[in-house]
Amino acid sequence: MLFMQYWARKMQAKMLLRIEDIDTQRCRPEFAQAAIEDLEWLGLAFDGPAFYQSRHFPDYGAAADALRSQGLLYPCFCSRKDIKGASTGAVDPDGAPIYPGTCRDLSADQRKRRLAAGEPVQWRLDMAKAVAVAGPIEIMETMPTPDQRVEMRNAEPERWGDVVLVRKDTPTSYHLSVVVDDARQGITHVIRGMDLYKSTDIHVLLQFLLGLPSPFYCHHKLVRDESAEKLSKSAGARSLKAMRLTGITPDDIRQRLDLIK
């Protein structure tokens, strides 16, 4: 967020806050409020109220329906164990097993019967079909410099295989919801960490398939600890609240990120 503020000021752009809380089991209101309080402590001010994804499930459902109508989504009934057992050893850019396509070849009758039986289901993008429909796609990468220099790179969404767009436990996915919301909110520049650099290939593909505009993308380096590991709660990194309680100031954090010259 501090990188976003820094770059938004340089570009004289608005900065919007989105609460990506599609996982309603894990994302609770008090967690979102705590995050907002942390951002306020950092001195971040946003242009307009926070946008909560959990309030817009019908819109993501409509986008999924649009892809189904093009024959680009198919139901998948496989468990993680099923996928692991059928894996060919190929992995996606994040290192996870690429889906082997088990349910892609089910007949219409088989799909209908299993859906009617109420089996747990997720919906996957038929990547080969989607790429064939879209053809070559480019991604607009930029940096917040006065000349707004843009570098084009070729998207390679096929490296991800048949990604899940509608999860078993949630009526959407990260990939689908951010694409819909970027268009809805009129986002011109997406500023995020390098850990999502390769996911952008999926996003520009979905933008094409759904007839949505593609923003510029800025991917910054990740903040790492002394061992060069990515800072994250799962890895035991301190929260902003914990830092605040130990006397660390917002300027201390900006200094560490090289945002104070």
C-alpha positions as CSV (number, residue, x, y, z in Angstrom):
1,M,0.0,0.0,0.0
2,L,2.9,2.4,0.7
3,F,4.2,1.7,-2.8
4,M,0.8,2.5,-4.2
5,Q,0.6,5.8,-2.3
6,Y,4.1,6.7,-3.4
7,W,3.3,6.0,-7.1
8,A,-0.3,7.5,-7.0
9,R,1.2,10.8,-5.8
10,K,3.8,10.8,-8.6
11,M,1.1,10.1,-11.2
12,Q,-1.5,12.5,-9.5
13,A,-3.9,9.6,-9.5
14,K,-6.7,8.5,-7.2
15,M,-6.0,5.6,-4.8
16,L,-8.7,3.1,-4.1
17,L,-9.0,0.5,-1.3
18,R,-10.5,-2.9,-2.1
19,I,-11.2,-5.5,0.6
20,E,-10.7,-8.9,-1.0
21,D,-12.9,-10.9,1.3
22,I,-14.4,-13.5,-0.9
23,D,-13.4,-16.3,1.5
24,T,-16.2,-15.6,4.0
25,Q,-15.1,-18.4,6.3
26,R,-11.7,-16.8,7.0
27,C,-12.3,-13.1,6.2
28,R,-14.3,-11.6,9.1
29,P,-15.4,-8.0,9.5
30,E,-13.2,-7.4,12.5
31,F,-10.1,-8.5,10.4
32,A,-11.0,-6.0,7.7
33,Q,-11.5,-3.2,10.2
34,A,-8.1,-4.0,11.8
35,A,-6.5,-3.8,8.4
36,I,-8.1,-0.4,7.8
37,E,-6.9,0.9,11.1
38,D,-3.4,-0.2,10.3
39,L,-3.5,1.7,7.0
40,E,-4.8,4.8,8.7
41,W,-1.9,4.6,11.1
42,L,0.5,4.5,8.2
43,G,-1.1,7.7,7.0
44,L,-2.8,6.3,4.0
45,A,-5.9,8.1,2.7
46,F,-8.1,6.7,0.0
47,D,-10.4,8.3,-2.5
48,G,-13.8,7.0,-1.5
49,P,-15.0,4.2,0.7
50,A,-13.6,0.7,0.8
51,F,-14.9,-1.7,-1.8
52,Y,-15.9,-5.1,-0.3
53,Q,-15.9,-8.0,-2.7
54,S,-18.1,-10.1,-0.5
55,R,-21.0,-7.7,-1.3
56,H,-20.7,-8.4,-5.1
57,F,-21.0,-12.1,-5.5
58,P,-23.9,-11.8,-8.0
59,D,-21.6,-9.8,-10.3
60,Y,-18.9,-12.5,-10.3
61,G,-21.6,-15.1,-10.9
62,A,-22.8,-13.1,-14.0
63,A,-19.2,-13.1,-15.3
64,A,-18.9,-16.8,-14.8
65,D,-22.2,-17.3,-16.6
66,A,-20.9,-15.3,-19.5
67,L,-17.9,-17.6,-19.8
68,R,-20.2,-20.7,-19.5
69,S,-22.3,-19.4,-22.4
70,Q,-19.1,-19.4,-24.5
71,G,-18.4,-23.0,-23.6
72,L,-15.3,-22.0,-21.7
73,L,-16.1,-23.3,-18.2
74,Y,-16.6,-26.9,-17.2
75,P,-17.5,-28.5,-13.8
76,C,-14.8,-30.2,-12.0
77,F,-15.6,-32.8,-9.2
78,C,-12.0,-33.7,-8.4
79,S,-10.6,-33.5,-4.9
80,R,-7.0,-32.5,-4.2
81,K,-6.2,-36.1,-3.6
82,D,-7.6,-37.0,-7.0
83,I,-5.6,-34.3,-8.7
84,K,-2.4,-35.3,-7.0
85,G,-2.9,-39.0,-7.9
86,A,-3.5,-38.1,-11.6
87,S,-0.7,-35.5,-11.8
88,T,1.8,-35.8,-14.7
89,G,4.4,-33.9,-12.7
90,A,3.8,-30.6,-14.5
91,V,3.5,-27.6,-12.3
92,D,2.2,-24.1,-12.8
93,P,4.2,-20.9,-12.2
94,D,3.4,-21.1,-8.5
95,G,4.7,-24.6,-8.3
96,A,1.3,-26.3,-7.8
97,P,0.4,-29.4,-9.9
98,I,-1.3,-28.5,-13.2
99,Y,-4.8,-30.0,-13.4
100,P,-4.6,-33.1,-15.6
101,G,-8.0,-32.4,-17.2
102,T,-9.8,-35.4,-15.7
103,C,-13.3,-33.8,-15.7
104,R,-12.7,-31.8,-18.9
105,D,-13.6,-35.0,-20.9
106,L,-16.8,-35.9,-19.1
107,S,-19.8,-36.2,-21.3
108,A,-22.7,-33.8,-21.0
109,D,-24.8,-36.6,-19.4
110,Q,-22.1,-37.4,-16.9
111,R,-21.8,-33.7,-15.9
112,K,-25.6,-33.3,-15.7
113,R,-25.9,-36.4,-13.5
114,R,-23.2,-35.4,-11.1
115,L,-24.4,-31.9,-10.8
116,A,-27.9,-33.1,-10.1
117,A,-26.6,-35.4,-7.4
118,G,-25.2,-32.4,-5.6
119,E,-21.5,-33.4,-5.7
120,P,-19.1,-30.7,-4.6
121,V,-18.1,-28.8,-7.7
122,Q,-15.8,-26.1,-8.9
123,W,-15.7,-24.6,-12.3
124,R,-12.5,-24.5,-14.4
125,L,-11.5,-22.5,-17.4
126,D,-10.9,-24.7,-20.5
127,M,-7.5,-23.0,-21.1
128,A,-6.9,-24.5,-24.5
129,K,-10.3,-23.3,-25.8
130,A,-9.8,-19.9,-24.1
131,V,-6.4,-19.3,-25.6
132,A,-7.7,-20.4,-29.0
133,V,-10.5,-17.8,-28.8
134,A,-8.3,-15.0,-27.6
135,G,-5.2,-15.5,-29.7
136,P,-2.0,-13.7,-28.8
137,I,-2.4,-11.1,-26.0
138,E,0.0,-8.6,-24.6
139,I,0.3,-7.1,-21.1
140,M,1.0,-3.4,-20.6
141,E,3.7,-3.1,-17.9
142,T,4.7,0.4,-16.7
143,M,6.5,2.3,-14.0
144,P,5.3,5.5,-12.4
145,T,7.8,7.7,-14.2
146,P,7.0,11.2,-15.7
147,D,7.1,9.8,-19.2
148,Q,4.9,6.8,-18.3
149,R,7.1,4.5,-20.4
150,V,5.2,1.3,-21.2
151,E,6.7,-2.1,-21.9
152,M,4.7,-4.8,-23.7
153,R,5.1,-8.4,-22.9
154,N,3.4,-11.5,-24.3
155,A,0.9,-13.2,-22.0
156,E,1.3,-17.0,-21.5
157,P,-1.8,-18.1,-19.6
158,E,-1.5,-21.6,-20.9
159,R,1.3,-22.1,-18.3
160,W,-1.4,-22.2,-15.6
161,G,-3.5,-25.0,-17.1
162,D,-7.3,-25.1,-16.4
163,V,-7.5,-22.7,-13.5
164,V,-10.4,-22.7,-11.1
165,L,-12.6,-19.6,-11.6
166,V,-15.5,-20.7,-9.3
167,R,-14.5,-22.5,-6.2
168,K,-16.3,-25.2,-4.2
169,D,-16.7,-23.0,-1.1
170,T,-17.0,-19.6,-2.8
171,P,-19.0,-18.5,-5.8
172,T,-15.9,-16.9,-7.4
173,S,-12.1,-16.9,-7.3
174,Y,-9.4,-14.3,-6.9
175,H,-8.7,-14.3,-10.6
176,L,-12.3,-13.7,-11.7
177,S,-13.3,-11.2,-9.0
178,V,-10.3,-8.9,-9.5
179,V,-10.8,-8.8,-13.2
180,V,-14.5,-7.9,-12.8
181,D,-13.7,-5.3,-10.1
182,D,-10.8,-3.6,-11.9
183,A,-13.3,-2.9,-14.7
184,R,-16.1,-1.9,-12.4
185,Q,-14.0,0.6,-10.4
186,G,-12.4,2.0,-13.5
187,I,-8.9,1.0,-12.5
188,T,-6.2,2.4,-14.8
189,H,-3.1,1.1,-12.9
190,V,-2.8,-2.0,-10.9
191,I,0.1,-1.8,-8.4
192,R,1.0,-5.0,-6.7
193,G,3.9,-7.3,-5.7
194,M,6.0,-9.5,-8.0
195,D,4.3,-12.6,-6.5
196,L,1.4,-11.8,-8.8
197,Y,3.4,-11.0,-11.9
198,K,2.7,-14.2,-13.6
199,S,-1.0,-14.3,-12.6
200,T,-1.5,-11.2,-14.8
201,D,-1.4,-13.6,-17.8
202,I,-4.7,-15.1,-16.6
203,H,-6.2,-11.7,-15.9
204,V,-5.6,-10.2,-19.3
205,L,-7.0,-13.4,-20.9
206,L,-10.2,-13.1,-18.8
207,Q,-10.4,-9.4,-19.7
208,F,-10.4,-10.3,-23.4
209,L,-13.0,-13.1,-23.0
210,L,-15.3,-10.8,-20.9
211,G,-14.9,-7.8,-23.1
212,L,-13.3,-5.7,-20.3
213,P,-10.5,-3.1,-20.5
214,S,-7.0,-4.0,-19.5
215,P,-5.2,-1.6,-17.1
216,F,-1.5,-0.9,-16.9
217,Y,0.3,-3.2,-14.4
218,C,3.1,-2.1,-12.1
219,H,4.8,-5.0,-10.1
220,H,7.1,-4.0,-7.3
221,K,9.7,-6.0,-5.5
222,L,8.6,-7.9,-2.4
223,V,9.5,-6.8,1.1
224,R,11.8,-9.4,2.6
225,D,13.4,-10.1,5.9
226,E,17.1,-10.5,6.8
227,S,17.0,-14.0,5.4
228,A,15.6,-12.8,2.1
229,E,12.3,-14.5,2.8
230,K,9.0,-12.8,1.9
231,L,7.4,-11.1,4.8
232,S,4.1,-12.7,5.6
233,K,2.0,-13.6,8.6
234,S,2.2,-17.3,7.6
235,A,6.0,-17.0,7.9
236,G,5.7,-15.4,11.3
237,A,6.3,-11.8,10.2
238,R,5.2,-9.2,12.7
239,S,1.9,-7.4,12.1
240,L,1.7,-3.6,11.7
241,K,-0.1,-3.5,15.1
242,A,2.8,-5.3,16.7
243,M,5.3,-3.0,15.1
244,R,3.3,0.0,16.3
245,L,3.3,-1.3,19.9
246,T,7.1,-1.6,19.9
247,G,7.5,2.1,18.9
248,I,8.2,1.7,15.2
249,T,6.8,4.7,13.3
250,P,5.3,5.0,9.8
251,D,8.4,6.9,8.7
252,D,10.6,4.0,9.9
253,I,8.7,1.7,7.6
254,R,8.9,4.1,4.7
255,Q,12.7,4.4,5.2
256,R,13.1,0.6,5.1
257,L,11.2,0.5,1.8
258,D,13.3,3.3,0.4
259,L,10.3,5.6,0.0
260,I,11.9,8.4,1.9
261,K,14.8,10.1,0.1
